[in-house]
């Protein structure tokens, strides 16, 4: 399994451990779903390790990416962009604000709303976030050819499309996810 060296900024090292957790018998009917679960867990763990080094938690960098690209946004618009819930976004924005990466300012068009905007400090962070994402990509796709990377991306996009369609076809699916 590839692991990051502890907080020394070092390069990933390979250990002899297997990168998977045992598949319980109850998950036998869903080997792809279990593999996605394992992959997502490991990906988030590595992202967390890399992001902590620059003062962010997983998910905060995605909010910042949207703000850098789109400019100031209402919090409700960030919720929609991130397919998040209001409580999670409130915590995320509050933490980013406490870190000095975003600020709130009154909306010029809606007296009830405020806009979340990136600060100058966050613009200095952008290059580091891009480097983290590049490093995470390299870790995740190590040993794959360009064709294999393209095929993996295509497959992941297809899986996402299937799940988005299933959620659209079953309104209780998204209602359950918001609870």
HUZI-V52535 format. One record per residue. N is the residue number from 1. SS is DSSP state (~ for helix, > for strand, _ for the rest). PHI is phi in whole degrees, -180 to 180 (* if undefined). D_FIRST is the distance of its C-alpha to the first C-alpha in whole Angstrom. Layout:
BEGIN
n=N ss=SS phi=PHI d_first=D_FIRST
n=N ss=SS phi=PHI d_first=D_FIRST
END
This chain:
BEGIN
n=1 ss=_ phi=* d_first=0
n=2 ss=> phi=-84 d_first=4
n=3 ss=> phi=-132 d_first=6
n=4 ss=_ phi=-84 d_first=10
n=5 ss=_ phi=-73 d_first=12
n=6 ss=_ phi=-63 d_first=15
n=7 ss=_ phi=37 d_first=18
n=8 ss=_ phi=-105 d_first=19
n=9 ss=_ phi=74 d_first=18
n=10 ss=_ phi=-73 d_first=16
n=11 ss=_ phi=-77 d_first=14
n=12 ss=_ phi=-61 d_first=10
n=13 ss=> phi=-122 d_first=8
n=14 ss=> phi=-102 d_first=6
n=15 ss=_ phi=-108 d_first=5
n=16 ss=_ phi=-84 d_first=6
n=17 ss=_ phi=-75 d_first=5
n=18 ss=_ phi=-73 d_first=6
n=19 ss=_ phi=-87 d_first=5
n=20 ss=_ phi=-123 d_first=9
n=21 ss=_ phi=-103 d_first=12
n=22 ss=_ phi=-59 d_first=14
n=23 ss=_ phi=-88 d_first=17
n=24 ss=_ phi=-67 d_first=20
n=25 ss=~ phi=-55 d_first=23
n=26 ss=~ phi=-64 d_first=25
n=27 ss=~ phi=-94 d_first=22
n=28 ss=~ phi=-59 d_first=23
n=29 ss=~ phi=-81 d_first=26
n=30 ss=~ phi=-139 d_first=23
n=31 ss=~ phi=-63 d_first=20
n=32 ss=~ phi=-69 d_first=20
n=33 ss=~ phi=-62 d_first=20
n=34 ss=~ phi=-67 d_first=18
n=35 ss=~ phi=-64 d_first=15
n=36 ss=~ phi=-63 d_first=17
n=37 ss=~ phi=-58 d_first=16
n=38 ss=~ phi=-64 d_first=13
n=39 ss=~ phi=-62 d_first=12
n=40 ss=~ phi=-62 d_first=15
n=41 ss=~ phi=-63 d_first=14
n=42 ss=~ phi=-67 d_first=10
n=43 ss=~ phi=-62 d_first=12
n=44 ss=~ phi=-65 d_first=15
n=45 ss=~ phi=-64 d_first=13
n=46 ss=~ phi=-64 d_first=12
n=47 ss=~ phi=-59 d_first=15
n=48 ss=~ phi=-61 d_first=17
n=49 ss=~ phi=-63 d_first=15
n=50 ss=~ phi=-70 d_first=17
n=51 ss=~ phi=-70 d_first=20
n=52 ss=~ phi=-57 d_first=21
n=53 ss=_ phi=-64 d_first=21
n=54 ss=_ phi=-112 d_first=24
n=55 ss=_ phi=86 d_first=25
n=56 ss=_ phi=-123 d_first=24
n=57 ss=_ phi=-112 d_first=23
n=58 ss=_ phi=-53 d_first=21
n=59 ss=_ phi=100 d_first=24
n=60 ss=~ phi=-65 d_first=26
n=61 ss=~ phi=-67 d_first=25
n=62 ss=~ phi=-69 d_first=26
n=63 ss=~ phi=-61 d_first=30
n=64 ss=~ phi=-63 d_first=30
n=65 ss=~ phi=-58 d_first=29
n=66 ss=~ phi=-65 d_first=32
n=67 ss=~ phi=-66 d_first=34
n=68 ss=~ phi=-63 d_first=34
n=69 ss=~ phi=-81 d_first=35
n=70 ss=~ phi=-101 d_first=37
n=71 ss=_ phi=84 d_first=39
n=72 ss=_ phi=-54 d_first=40
n=73 ss=> phi=-137 d_first=40
n=74 ss=> phi=-72 d_first=41
n=75 ss=~ phi=-61 d_first=38
n=76 ss=~ phi=-63 d_first=39
n=77 ss=~ phi=-70 d_first=38
n=78 ss=~ phi=-65 d_first=35
n=79 ss=~ phi=-58 d_first=35
n=80 ss=~ phi=-67 d_first=35
n=81 ss=~ phi=-60 d_first=33
n=82 ss=~ phi=-92 d_first=30
n=83 ss=_ phi=52 d_first=31
n=84 ss=_ phi=-110 d_first=31
n=85 ss=_ phi=-115 d_first=33
n=86 ss=~ phi=-61 d_first=36
n=87 ss=~ phi=-65 d_first=35
n=88 ss=~ phi=-63 d_first=31
n=89 ss=~ phi=-67 d_first=33
n=90 ss=~ phi=-60 d_first=35
n=91 ss=~ phi=-63 d_first=33
n=92 ss=~ phi=-62 d_first=31
n=93 ss=~ phi=-65 d_first=34
n=94 ss=~ phi=-60 d_first=35
n=95 ss=~ phi=-65 d_first=32
n=96 ss=~ phi=-65 d_first=32
n=97 ss=~ phi=-67 d_first=36
n=98 ss=~ phi=-64 d_first=35
n=99 ss=_ phi=-82 d_first=33
n=100 ss=_ phi=86 d_first=36
n=101 ss=_ phi=-93 d_first=34
n=102 ss=> phi=-137 d_first=36
n=103 ss=> phi=-141 d_first=40
n=104 ss=> phi=-102 d_first=42
n=105 ss=> phi=-142 d_first=45
n=106 ss=> phi=-60 d_first=48
n=107 ss=_ phi=-74 d_first=48
n=108 ss=_ phi=-72 d_first=51
n=109 ss=_ phi=-109 d_first=52
n=110 ss=_ phi=-141 d_first=51
n=111 ss=_ phi=-62 d_first=52
n=112 ss=_ phi=-83 d_first=50
n=113 ss=_ phi=-108 d_first=47
n=114 ss=> phi=-123 d_first=45
n=115 ss=> phi=-102 d_first=43
n=116 ss=> phi=-98 d_first=39
n=117 ss=> phi=-131 d_first=39
n=118 ss=> phi=-71 d_first=36
n=119 ss=_ phi=-96 d_first=38
n=120 ss=~ phi=-60 d_first=38
n=121 ss=~ phi=-61 d_first=35
n=122 ss=~ phi=-70 d_first=33
n=123 ss=~ phi=-67 d_first=34
n=124 ss=~ phi=-69 d_first=33
n=125 ss=~ phi=-76 d_first=29
n=126 ss=~ phi=-54 d_first=29
n=127 ss=~ phi=-60 d_first=28
n=128 ss=~ phi=-67 d_first=25
n=129 ss=~ phi=-63 d_first=24
n=130 ss=~ phi=-62 d_first=24
n=131 ss=~ phi=-65 d_first=22
n=132 ss=~ phi=-61 d_first=19
n=133 ss=~ phi=-65 d_first=19
n=134 ss=~ phi=-66 d_first=19
n=135 ss=~ phi=-65 d_first=16
n=136 ss=~ phi=-63 d_first=14
n=137 ss=~ phi=-64 d_first=16
n=138 ss=~ phi=-63 d_first=14
n=139 ss=~ phi=-63 d_first=11
n=140 ss=~ phi=-68 d_first=11
n=141 ss=_ phi=-112 d_first=13
n=142 ss=_ phi=-54 d_first=12
n=143 ss=_ phi=85 d_first=13
n=144 ss=_ phi=-89 d_first=16
n=145 ss=_ phi=-76 d_first=19
n=146 ss=~ phi=-59 d_first=22
n=147 ss=~ phi=-65 d_first=23
n=148 ss=~ phi=-67 d_first=20
n=149 ss=~ phi=-63 d_first=19
n=150 ss=~ phi=-63 d_first=23
n=151 ss=~ phi=-66 d_first=22
n=152 ss=~ phi=-63 d_first=19
n=153 ss=~ phi=-62 d_first=21
n=154 ss=~ phi=-61 d_first=24
n=155 ss=~ phi=-64 d_first=23
n=156 ss=~ phi=-63 d_first=22
n=157 ss=~ phi=-64 d_first=25
n=158 ss=~ phi=-67 d_first=27
n=159 ss=~ phi=-62 d_first=25
n=160 ss=~ phi=-63 d_first=26
n=161 ss=~ phi=-60 d_first=29
n=162 ss=~ phi=-60 d_first=30
n=163 ss=~ phi=-70 d_first=29
n=164 ss=~ phi=-63 d_first=31
n=165 ss=~ phi=-65 d_first=34
n=166 ss=~ phi=-61 d_first=33
n=167 ss=~ phi=-66 d_first=34
n=168 ss=~ phi=-68 d_first=37
n=169 ss=~ phi=-77 d_first=38
n=170 ss=_ phi=-128 d_first=38
n=171 ss=~ phi=-58 d_first=39
n=172 ss=~ phi=-70 d_first=38
n=173 ss=~ phi=-63 d_first=34
n=174 ss=~ phi=-75 d_first=34
n=175 ss=~ phi=-65 d_first=37
n=176 ss=~ phi=-66 d_first=34
n=177 ss=~ phi=-68 d_first=31
n=178 ss=_ phi=-83 d_first=34
n=179 ss=_ phi=-81 d_first=34
END
